[in-house]
Amino acid sequence: MTLTTLLQTNIKKLTSPLKNEDELIEILKRRLTKKEFKILMMSVENRPKEEQLKKLSLDEKRYDEVKTKALKKVNFNELKEELMSSNNPTA
């Protein structure tokens, strides 16, 4: 799975294509907490949930809370706009 695929499946109302992978990673590094970012990146790498829990020293409940919070953040309009390409001129 790619980061683009993960975001496309979790972002509601995408109005433009997403930026390239490297740009997405930089934006998410800046806008998410370290744990939120690591959870998303490990999900992209298809790492088992048990491995993610151990590596991040989280219990399952806290893991689910952090992942949900990260996915909510990527749906905020301001962040969504930052993640999308601005190839479409608005005039």
Buried (B, 14 or more C-beta within 10 A) or exposed (E): EEBBEBBEEBBEEEEEEBBEEEEBBEBBEEBBEEBBBBBBBBBBEEEEBEEBBEEBEBEEEEBEEBBEBBBEBBEEEEBBEBBBEEEEEEE
